[in-house]
Amino acid sequence: MNDILKVSDQLTALLRGKGISIFETRVSESEKRELNTEKADFNLFRTIFNCGVSVTVIQDGKKGTASGNDLSDAGLHQVVTDAMVAMASAIPDEANIIAEEQSPETFRTGCYEADMPRLYDCVKTMMDSIAQDYPRVNLLQVIADHTSSHEIYVNSNGTRFEHFDGAYSVGIEMSGSDGEKNTGLDYAGVITHHLDLPLLSQGSLKQHLKDTEASLNSVPLPGKFEGTVILTPDCLGYFLYMLASNYLMGSVIMEGTSQWLNRLGEQVASDQITVSLKARDDRLATAQPFTGDGYRAEDVTVLSKGVLKTFLLNLYAAKKTGQPVTKNTGFALVMEPGNASLADIIASVDQGLIVGGFSGGQPGANGEFSGVAKNSFYVEHGKIVGAVTETMINGNLENVFKNVIAVSREQVCDGSTILPWLACSGIVISGK
């Protein structure tokens, strides 16, 4: 492993020696120790080392950025040279600035040292449980790893952030099989800072296993109707990302295409919707202590009981639009739970669909979307009838979050997000 603190100091000296007075640098290194299984047999253990460096330089409004993974003297000189060449040919833009000084700080999250024997035991226990409790699930592959990472951010205004982190990640690939019946592939995973809880108790791993077995008896859904859709936490996370991309992020605000452009402080969604981005939350292994712009990260409430509280603007977009910078550039999402149980939500549905996943293109500027409902189950008269295939859903993204029937009090935490189930009306569901 490299002494990246020394590398960071060396970069600063190189840049100042070349007369660059406005800059920011990032140096990182990581070590991933990985266990792989194939068809329930351990077949690979490997360690992967990685390192990286990036440099951004600004002069007279011109900005140049370069990166690489060579931390030798020659490699650092080359990255600095490449950044300066890029800057020389750039178009001046007064929005090219860096964050003001933040007091130096070192952050430590997770477990920096790996406990690989314990990870092996946890994975073995999980696989044994799957074999016993879900006999019709083929566990095709398990990838489990521990990644320790060390990163240093520095800018010329005097900010220095250092972050040590360690996290475990487990992902499974599965399919269902029963005689001549087979399902397609499904994937599920969790990320965690510790191994205190059984793997199968985390995230939606158990739900994916149950759904895989249930999908062995899936049938095409006949007809077309407008009904209720219940988004699972996995699927809700995808819809929230689409919502952010269409209405909240810097690109659509700068371009003026967001339907919510002039609606800060207004009710834009159901009062059952409160969504935040977390900076440091013990339940989440992906929360970031500082932003890509070099700010100490803060918890940010995006929607509060349906009221739009902020856009998601990095420093450049904030300068361009004259609005405040969002001091959170991660996507560690938390949506507050509702008051209804999932069982009661399902029981209230006259005709609809539980949607476990969605495959479709990015919605248009007007929010219209259309795509395939994946891992989905037909609901009629308050009962789950069964798994369905060849089913499309289409509607309007804004209306998904306006026409909310209920939000579940149950939540799922997979280490990246903490989300409930959400039921909404007015979705067109099309079968074969």
Solvent accessible surface area in square Angstrom, and as a share of the most:
residue,aa,sasa,rsa
1,M,130,0.58
2,N,68,0.35
3,D,89,0.46
4,I,1,0.01
5,L,77,0.38
6,K,134,0.57
7,V,13,0.07
8,S,1,0.00
9,D,68,0.35
10,Q,50,0.22
11,L,0,0.00
12,T,29,0.17
13,A,64,0.50
14,L,28,0.14
15,L,0,0.00
16,R,127,0.46
17,G,69,0.66
18,K,91,0.38
19,G,50,0.48
20,I,5,0.02
21,S,79,0.51
22,I,69,0.35
23,F,0,0.00
24,E,23,0.10
25,T,1,0.01
26,R,55,0.20
27,V,0,0.00
28,S,42,0.27
29,E,12,0.05
30,S,25,0.16
31,E,42,0.19
32,K,68,0.29
33,R,79,0.29
34,E,10,0.04
35,L,18,0.09
36,N,16,0.08
37,T,2,0.01
38,E,93,0.42
39,K,145,0.62
40,A,57,0.44
41,D,95,0.49
42,F,60,0.25
43,N,88,0.45
44,L,71,0.35
45,F,103,0.43
46,R,109,0.40
47,T,55,0.32
48,I,71,0.36
49,F,128,0.53
50,N,95,0.49
51,C,33,0.20
52,G,18,0.18
53,V,5,0.03
54,S,30,0.19
55,V,1,0.00
56,T,11,0.06
57,V,0,0.00
58,I,6,0.03
59,Q,79,0.35
60,D,129,0.67
61,G,18,0.17
62,K,62,0.26
63,K,84,0.36
64,G,3,0.02
65,T,75,0.43
66,A,15,0.12
67,S,83,0.54
68,G,30,0.29
69,N,105,0.54
70,D,73,0.38
71,L,21,0.11
72,S,55,0.35
73,D,91,0.47
74,A,76,0.59
75,G,6,0.06
76,L,0,0.00
77,H,82,0.37
78,Q,101,0.45
79,V,8,0.05
80,V,0,0.00
81,T,60,0.35
82,D,62,0.32
83,A,0,0.00
84,M,51,0.23
85,V,97,0.56
86,A,40,0.31
87,M,12,0.05
88,A,68,0.53
89,S,95,0.61
90,A,28,0.22
91,I,149,0.76
92,P,81,0.51
93,D,30,0.15
94,E,147,0.66
95,A,2,0.02
96,N,21,0.11
97,I,75,0.38
98,I,21,0.10
99,A,0,0.00
100,E,97,0.43
101,E,107,0.48
102,Q,25,0.11
103,S,69,0.45
104,P,91,0.57
105,E,68,0.31
106,T,66,0.38
107,F,14,0.06
108,R,174,0.63
109,T,39,0.23
110,G,45,0.43
111,C,36,0.21
112,Y,72,0.27
113,E,135,0.61
114,A,29,0.23
115,D,62,0.32
116,M,17,0.07
117,P,99,0.62
118,R,107,0.39
119,L,0,0.00
120,Y,88,0.33
121,D,83,0.43
122,C,23,0.14
123,V,0,0.00
124,K,82,0.35
125,T,85,0.49
126,M,5,0.02
127,M,11,0.05
128,D,73,0.38
129,S,35,0.22
130,I,2,0.01
131,A,74,0.57
132,Q,148,0.66
133,D,84,0.43
134,Y,21,0.08
135,P,101,0.64
136,R,79,0.29
137,V,14,0.08
138,N,63,0.32
139,L,18,0.09
140,L,45,0.22
141,Q,63,0.28
142,V,0,0.00
143,I,65,0.33
144,A,0,0.00
145,D,13,0.07
146,H,2,0.01
147,T,38,0.22
148,S,10,0.07
149,S,37,0.24
150,H,19,0.08
151,E,51,0.23
152,I,1,0.01
153,Y,0,0.00
154,V,12,0.07
155,N,2,0.01
156,S,19,0.12
157,N,67,0.34
158,G,40,0.39
159,T,1,0.01
160,R,74,0.27
161,F,0,0.00
162,E,26,0.12
163,H,24,0.11
164,F,33,0.14
165,D,21,0.11
166,G,0,0.00
167,A,9,0.07
168,Y,6,0.02
169,S,38,0.24
170,V,2,0.01
171,G,27,0.26
172,I,5,0.02
173,E,36,0.16
174,M,0,0.00
175,S,12,0.07
176,G,1,0.01
177,S,33,0.21
178,D,63,0.33
179,G,72,0.70
180,E,174,0.78
181,K,103,0.44
182,N,105,0.54
183,T,30,0.17
184,G,58,0.56
185,L,100,0.50
186,D,16,0.08
187,Y,131,0.50
188,A,14,0.11
189,G,36,0.34
190,V,7,0.04
191,I,43,0.22
192,T,11,0.07
193,H,35,0.16
194,H,76,0.34
195,L,9,0.05
196,D,95,0.49
197,L,96,0.48
198,P,89,0.56
199,L,4,0.02
200,L,17,0.09
201,S,70,0.45
202,Q,23,0.10
203,G,20,0.19
204,S,18,0.12
205,L,0,0.00
206,K,97,0.41
207,Q,76,0.34
208,H,23,0.10
209,L,0,0.00
210,K,107,0.45
211,D,27,0.14
212,T,6,0.04
213,E,26,0.12
214,A,41,0.32
215,S,26,0.17
216,L,12,0.06
217,N,87,0.45
218,S,36,0.23
219,V,90,0.51
220,P,57,0.36
221,L,7,0.03
222,P,103,0.65
223,G,43,0.42
224,K,149,0.63
225,F,33,0.14
226,E,124,0.55
227,G,11,0.11
228,T,16,0.09
229,V,2,0.01
230,I,1,0.01
231,L,2,0.01
232,T,18,0.10
233,P,9,0.05
234,D,59,0.30
235,C,1,0.01
236,L,0,0.00
237,G,15,0.15
238,Y,89,0.34
239,F,2,0.01
240,L,7,0.03
241,Y,105,0.40
242,M,1,0.01
243,L,3,0.01
244,A,3,0.02
245,S,23,0.15
246,N,13,0.07
247,Y,0,0.00
248,L,6,0.03
249,M,54,0.24
250,G,10,0.10
251,S,59,0.38
252,V,20,0.12
253,I,7,0.04
254,M,80,0.36
255,E,120,0.54
256,G,39,0.37
257,T,58,0.34
258,S,7,0.05
259,Q,88,0.39
260,W,1,0.00
261,L,55,0.27
262,N,130,0.67
263,R,68,0.25
264,L,77,0.38
265,G,56,0.54
266,E,77,0.35
267,Q,89,0.40
268,V,2,0.01
269,A,5,0.04
270,S,15,0.10
271,D,98,0.51
272,Q,72,0.32
273,I,0,0.00
274,T,28,0.17
275,V,6,0.03
276,S,10,0.06
277,L,3,0.01
278,K,42,0.18
279,A,2,0.02
280,R,118,0.43
281,D,24,0.12
282,D,147,0.76
283,R,125,0.46
284,L,4,0.02
285,A,11,0.08
286,T,51,0.30
287,A,18,0.14
288,Q,83,0.37
289,P,4,0.02
290,F,14,0.06
291,T,4,0.02
292,G,40,0.39
293,D,27,0.14
294,G,0,0.00
295,Y,6,0.02
296,R,64,0.23
297,A,3,0.02
298,E,90,0.40
299,D,83,0.43
300,V,20,0.12
301,T,56,0.33
302,V,5,0.03
303,L,2,0.01
304,S,36,0.23
305,K,136,0.58
306,G,0,0.00
307,V,37,0.21
308,L,0,0.00
309,K,111,0.47
310,T,32,0.18
311,F,4,0.02
312,L,23,0.11
313,L,4,0.02
314,N,70,0.36
315,L,18,0.09
316,Y,74,0.28
317,A,1,0.01
318,A,7,0.05
319,K,96,0.41
320,K,102,0.43
321,T,43,0.25
322,G,71,0.68
323,Q,48,0.21
324,P,115,0.73
325,V,31,0.18
326,T,8,0.05
327,K,60,0.26
328,N,9,0.05
329,T,61,0.36
330,G,14,0.13
331,F,66,0.28
332,A,2,0.02
333,L,5,0.03
334,V,4,0.02
335,M,0,0.00
336,E,75,0.33
337,P,59,0.37
338,G,17,0.17
339,N,145,0.74
340,A,29,0.23
341,S,14,0.09
342,L,36,0.18
343,A,71,0.55
344,D,88,0.45
345,I,4,0.02
346,I,24,0.12
347,A,64,0.50
348,S,76,0.49
349,V,6,0.04
350,D,96,0.50
351,Q,62,0.28
352,G,0,0.00
353,L,1,0.00
354,I,18,0.09
355,V,0,0.00
356,G,13,0.13
357,G,15,0.15
358,F,19,0.08
359,S,59,0.38
360,G,29,0.28
361,G,53,0.51
362,Q,102,0.45
363,P,10,0.06
364,G,38,0.37
365,A,63,0.49
366,N,86,0.44
367,G,0,0.00
368,E,87,0.39
369,F,9,0.04
370,S,62,0.40
371,G,4,0.04
372,V,56,0.32
373,A,7,0.06
374,K,96,0.41
375,N,59,0.30
376,S,2,0.01
377,F,18,0.08
378,Y,24,0.09
379,V,0,0.00
380,E,63,0.28
381,H,134,0.60
382,G,11,0.11
383,K,145,0.62
384,I,87,0.44
385,V,95,0.55
386,G,26,0.25
387,A,5,0.04
388,V,14,0.08
389,T,55,0.32
390,E,102,0.46
391,T,1,0.01
392,M,79,0.35
393,I,1,0.01
394,N,53,0.27
395,G,12,0.11
396,N,25,0.13
397,L,0,0.00
398,E,24,0.11
399,N,61,0.31
400,V,1,0.01
401,F,0,0.00
402,K,87,0.37
403,N,60,0.31
404,V,19,0.11
405,I,79,0.40
406,A,14,0.11
407,V,1,0.01
408,S,0,0.00
409,R,140,0.51
410,E,67,0.30
411,Q,63,0.28
412,V,21,0.12
413,C,45,0.27
414,D,34,0.18
415,G,4,0.04
416,S,36,0.23
417,T,27,0.16
418,I,5,0.03
419,L,3,0.01
420,P,0,0.00
421,W,28,0.10
422,L,0,0.00
423,A,0,0.00
424,C,1,0.00
425,S,41,0.27
426,G,35,0.33
427,I,5,0.03
428,V,34,0.20
429,I,0,0.00
430,S,22,0.14
431,G,19,0.18
432,K,161,0.68
